[in-house]
Amino acid sequence: MERPIGDIDLSGIPLYKKGKVRNVFEVDDRLLIVATDRISAFDWVLPSLIPYKGKVLTQLSKFWFDFVRLVCPNHLIATEFKDFPGSLLPFQDVLEKRSMLVQRTEVIPVECVVRGYISGSGWKEYQAAGKMSGIKLPKGLKESDRLEEPLFTPSTKAEHGHDENISFKDVQKIAGSELAQKLRKVSLELYQKAALFAISKGIIIADTKFEFGLDGDELILIDEIFTPDSSRFWPLATYEPGKSQPSLDKQFVRSYLETTGWDKNSPPPALPEEIVARTSEKYLEIYRLLTGRHDLA
C-alpha cells in the first residue's frame, strides 16, 4: 500500500486555496487542483488519511468529465503529466495521477444536488416535513426508495460550516431565473446519463452533487463529479428499500463515526486501521467497477 499524502506544498507555485481535501495552486492563468488523501465528515477534516483516495477522486472525475462532455463543457485542461507546464516537473512524484490542470471560472455559489433515491439529509427532511428542498413528495415513502423521477434539490455552497438545503426559488435569487433554470436542466441531464451507465455496471447512483462556473456566458462543469466524496453509490445486487444501504462511498466513514460517541463539535477521533483499510478498498472498488481499470493500486 502506498504512503498516503496529507498535505502538499509546491515550492514556488502559489497556493490559491486549501479545501478540506484539495489544495489548489495558481499556474499562470490556470489552476492546478491536487487531491490529497484527507477525508472529511460532518464538516471536520479527520486526522486519518485514506490511501489512494486522492488518485481515485482525480481519475474517476477524469473518466466522468469525458463521459458527459457532450452534456456540458467542463474545466478540465489536462491530467497527464506530459501535458503539464514545465514548472511542475520537480513535483511529478507527488502530483502524478492526483492532479488536474483546469481553467479558471467564475464559481456559482450553489451546490447542485440531484437525488434519484431518498436518503441522507433528504430522507430526514422528508420525515420532518414531507418535502425535499420545498418539493412536496408522496406520502408513505420508505428510506432509500427510488423517486418517481430524479429531483433537483440544491444547497448553499458554504466555505466553512455545513451546506444548507435551499429551494429552487432561492437558487433563482442567487443566480437569476435563466441561469437557475439552466443549472437544474443540466444537472438532471448529467445525473440521468451517468445513472444509466452506472446501473449497467451494477451500481446505483442514489444522489450526487455538481458545481458549476461561468466562462463569460458559458456554463462550465467544475470541481469533481460522480466520486465517492460527492455521490452515494449503492450495489444494485443488495439494494432493498426500507433501510440504509451498504455503500461504496464516504458514507461508510460517516456511519462508523456515528457509532463512536463523538459529539461532532470537538476534534474528531482517528479512524482505526481496519476502517482506514476498508475505506481505501471501497474507493478503489468503485473506481474499478465504473471504469473497468485496475491502474491505481
C-alpha positions in Angstrom: 0.0 0.0 0.0 1.3 3.4 -0.9 2.1 6.1 1.7 -0.9 8.5 1.8 -0.4 12.2 1.3 -2.0 14.6 3.8 -0.7 17.9 2.6 1.1 19.2 -0.5 3.5 22.2 -0.8 4.8 23.1 -4.2 7.7 25.4 -3.5 7.5 28.4 -5.8 4.0 27.6 -7.0 1.4 30.0 -5.3 -1.3 28.3 -3.2 -4.7 29.7 -4.4 -6.9 27.8 -1.9 -6.8 25.0 0.5 -10.0 23.0 0.9 -11.0 20.1 3.1 -9.5 17.6 0.6 -7.9 19.6 -2.2 -5.0 22.1 -2.4 -5.4 24.4 -5.4 -2.4 26.2 -6.9 -2.1 29.0 -9.4 -0.2 28.1 -12.6 -0.1 31.1 -14.9 -3.7 31.8 -15.9 -4.9 28.4 -14.9 -5.4 26.4 -11.7 -3.9 23.1 -10.5 -6.3 21.1 -8.4 -4.4 18.5 -6.3 -6.5 15.9 -4.4 -4.8 14.7 -1.2 -5.7 11.7 0.8 -7.5 13.7 3.5 -11.1 12.8 4.3 -13.8 15.0 5.9 -17.1 14.1 7.6 -19.6 16.2 9.4 -17.7 19.4 8.5 -14.5 18.2 10.1 -11.3 17.0 8.4 -10.4 13.7 10.1 -6.9 13.1 11.4 -6.6 9.9 9.4 -5.6 9.6 5.8 -7.1 7.2 3.2 -4.5 5.6 0.9 -5.2 6.1 -2.9 -8.2 8.4 -2.2 -6.9 11.4 -4.0 -6.0 9.4 -7.0 -9.4 7.8 -7.1 -11.1 11.2 -6.9 -9.0 12.6 -9.7 -9.0 9.7 -12.1 -12.8 9.0 -11.6 -13.5 12.7 -12.3 -11.4 12.5 -15.4 -13.4 9.4 -16.6 -16.8 11.1 -15.9 -15.8 14.5 -17.4 -15.0 12.7 -20.6 -18.2 10.6 -20.4 -20.6 13.6 -20.1 -18.6 16.2 -22.1 -21.5 16.5 -24.7 -24.0 17.4 -21.9 -21.9 20.3 -20.6 -18.4 21.7 -21.2 -16.0 21.2 -18.2 -13.0 23.0 -16.8 -10.5 20.1 -17.4 -7.4 21.0 -19.4 -5.0 18.2 -18.6 -4.5 15.3 -16.2 -1.4 13.7 -17.9 1.8 15.0 -16.5 3.3 15.2 -20.0 0.8 17.9 -20.7 1.6 20.0 -17.6 3.8 23.1 -17.7 7.5 22.6 -17.2 7.4 24.5 -13.9 5.6 21.4 -12.3 8.3 18.9 -13.4 10.1 18.9 -10.0 6.8 17.7 -8.4 6.0 14.9 -10.7 6.2 12.2 -8.0 3.6 13.8 -5.7 1.3 15.1 -8.5 1.1 12.0 -10.6 -2.5 10.8 -11.0 -3.9 13.1 -8.3 -3.8 16.5 -10.1 -5.9 18.3 -12.7 -4.9 21.4 -14.6 -8.1 23.4 -15.1 -9.4 26.7 -16.5 -10.5 29.4 -14.1 -14.2 30.2 -14.0 -16.5 32.5 -12.0 -17.8 30.0 -9.5 -21.6 29.9 -9.0 -22.2 29.7 -5.2 -24.8 26.8 -5.3 -24.3 23.1 -4.7 -26.4 21.5 -7.5 -27.7 18.3 -5.8 -29.7 15.7 -7.7 -31.5 12.9 -5.9 -32.8 9.7 -7.6 -33.4 8.0 -4.3 -34.5 9.3 -0.9 -31.6 9.1 1.6 -29.4 11.1 3.9 -30.5 14.7 4.6 -33.3 14.3 2.0 -34.8 11.4 4.0 -34.5 13.4 7.3 -36.2 16.4 5.6 -39.0 14.2 4.2 -39.6 12.6 7.6 -39.9 16.0 9.2 -42.0 17.9 6.6 -42.9 15.5 3.7 -40.8 17.6 1.4 -37.3 17.9 0.0 -36.0 21.4 -0.9 -39.6 22.7 -0.9 -40.8 20.0 -3.2 -43.8 18.0 -1.8 -43.3 14.3 -2.1 -45.9 11.4 -2.0 -46.8 10.0 1.4 -45.6 6.6 2.6 -42.1 6.7 1.1 -39.5 4.5 2.8 -35.9 5.2 3.3 -33.8 4.5 0.2 -36.9 4.4 -2.0 -36.4 5.3 -5.7 -38.2 8.5 -6.6 -40.6 8.6 -9.4 -38.2 11.0 -11.2 -34.9 12.5 -10.1 -35.2 15.8 -8.2 -33.0 18.9 -8.2 -32.5 19.7 -4.5 -29.9 22.4 -4.3 -28.0 23.6 -1.2 -25.8 26.5 -0.3 -22.1 26.3 -1.0 -20.6 27.0 2.3 -16.8 27.8 2.5 -17.0 27.0 6.2 -19.6 25.0 8.2 -22.5 23.0 6.8 -24.2 23.3 3.4 -28.0 24.1 3.9 -30.7 22.7 1.7 -32.5 25.5 -0.2 -35.4 25.8 -2.6 -35.3 26.4 -6.4 -36.7 29.9 -5.7 -33.6 30.5 -3.5 -31.4 29.5 -6.5 -33.2 32.0 -8.7 -32.5 34.7 -6.2 -28.8 33.7 -6.1 -28.1 33.1 -9.8 -31.1 34.7 -11.6 -34.0 32.9 -13.2 -32.5 32.0 -16.5 -29.3 30.6 -15.1 -31.2 28.8 -12.3 -33.3 27.0 -15.0 -30.1 26.0 -16.9 -28.4 24.7 -13.7 -31.4 22.5 -13.0 -31.8 21.2 -16.5 -28.1 20.4 -17.0 -27.8 18.8 -13.5 -30.7 16.4 -14.2 -29.3 15.5 -17.6 -25.8 14.8 -16.1 -27.3 12.6 -13.4 -29.6 10.7 -15.8 -26.8 9.9 -18.3 -24.4 8.7 -15.6 -27.0 6.8 -13.6 -28.0 4.7 -16.6 -24.3 3.9 -17.3 -23.7 3.0 -13.6 -26.7 0.7 -13.5 -25.1 -1.3 -16.4 -22.1 -1.8 -14.1 -24.3 -2.9 -11.2 -24.1 0.4 -9.3 -26.9 2.7 -8.2 -26.1 6.4 -8.0 -28.5 7.4 -5.3 -27.6 11.0 -5.3 -24.8 13.4 -6.3 -23.8 17.0 -6.4 -22.3 19.2 -9.0 -20.5 22.6 -9.0 -20.6 25.0 -11.9 -18.8 28.1 -13.0 -19.2 30.7 -15.8 -16.7 31.5 -18.5 -18.3 34.6 -19.8 -21.9 33.4 -20.5 -20.9 29.7 -20.9 -21.8 27.3 -18.2 -18.8 25.1 -17.2 -18.9 22.0 -15.0 -16.1 22.2 -12.4 -14.6 20.6 -9.3 -15.2 16.8 -9.2 -18.1 14.7 -10.5 -19.5 11.3 -9.6 -16.9 10.4 -7.0 -17.3 8.6 -3.6 -16.9 12.1 -2.0 -19.7 13.7 -4.0 -22.1 10.8 -4.6 -23.8 7.9 -2.9 -23.0 4.6 -4.7 -25.0 1.5 -3.8 -24.5 -2.0 -5.1 -27.6 -2.9 -7.2 -27.4 -6.6 -6.2 -28.1 -5.8 -2.5 -30.5 -2.9 -2.9 -33.5 -3.1 -0.6 -35.7 -0.1 0.2 -36.8 0.5 3.8 -33.4 0.8 5.4 -30.0 2.4 4.8 -27.9 0.7 2.1 -24.4 -0.7 2.1 -22.3 1.9 0.3 -19.1 2.3 -1.8 -18.5 5.9 -0.8 -17.8 8.2 2.1 -21.0 7.2 3.9 -19.0 4.2 5.3 -16.9 6.6 7.3 -19.8 8.7 8.5 -21.6 5.5 9.6 -18.6 4.4 11.6 -18.3 7.8 13.3 -21.9 7.6 14.3 -21.0 4.6 16.5 -18.1 6.2 18.3 -20.0 8.6 20.6 -18.1 11.6 19.0 -20.2 14.8 19.6 -19.3 16.4 16.2 -18.5 19.6 18.0 -15.0 18.8 19.1 -12.0 17.5 17.1 -12.9 14.0 15.6 -11.2 10.8 16.6 -8.7 9.0 14.4 -10.1 6.1 12.4 -9.0 2.5 13.4 -6.6 0.9 10.9 -9.3 -1.6 9.7 -11.7 1.3 8.9 -8.9 3.1 7.0 -8.1 0.0 5.0 -11.8 -0.8 4.3 -12.5 2.8 3.2 -9.5 2.7 0.8 -10.8 -0.6 -0.6 -14.2 0.9 -1.2 -12.8 3.9 -3.1 -10.7 1.6 -5.2 -13.5 -0.8 -5.8 -16.0 1.8 -7.1 -13.2 3.1 -9.4 -12.6 -0.4 -10.8 -16.4 -1.2 -11.2 -17.2 2.0 -13.0 -14.1 2.4 -15.2 -13.0 -1.2 -15.6 -9.5 -0.1 -14.8 -7.1 -1.5 -12.3 -4.3 1.0 -12.6 -4.2 2.8 -9.3 -3.2 0.1 -6.8 
